[in-house]
Amino acid sequence: MWASAFLGCSLLFPKPTLTIKNSTSFELDLISWNGIYIGKDQVYDQLLGYCVDGLKPGSSDTKKVDPSTDYILFWFTTPGPKYRTTELVTVKKNEQKTLTFTDSTIIQQNNSTAPTQPMSEVVIGEGISNEAKVKEQMEFERRN
């Protein structure tokens, strides 16, 4: 009886999810929100020199999350700095949230006062930060 009651509650109150859709013409890697990594595809990272989890163009991934607010952080698979959404992304209790990246999505370098720009105008290979990306990949591997 308890099992069926518990199952009924989980169906009535599903855990929130966050779906990231990559509708850009770029591969993205080491995508994270609130410390959770999102990405089901293996993409080749030119700076690291091996494949990491990410999203290929046209792909998406969904993760169960706890309600919270944070930026979506990510890297391009080519050398360059870490980027983030310009707007905070909030996932509420019982919500199934979807964020779609397009070539016209406005982004900003993470921890930077650099101006915002559409993804299609990012200068790939600018501001190479190898050490930061290696640390991020090590953190990803530690969590998974």
Buried (B, 14 or more C-beta within 10 A) or exposed (E): EEEEEEEEEEEEEEBBBBBBBBBBEBBBBBBBBBEBBBBBBEBEBBBBEEEBBBBBBEBBBBBEBEBBEBBBBBBBBBBBBBBBBEEEBEBEEEBEBEBEBEBEBEBBBBEEEEEEBEBEEBEEEEEEBEEBBEEBBEBBEEEE
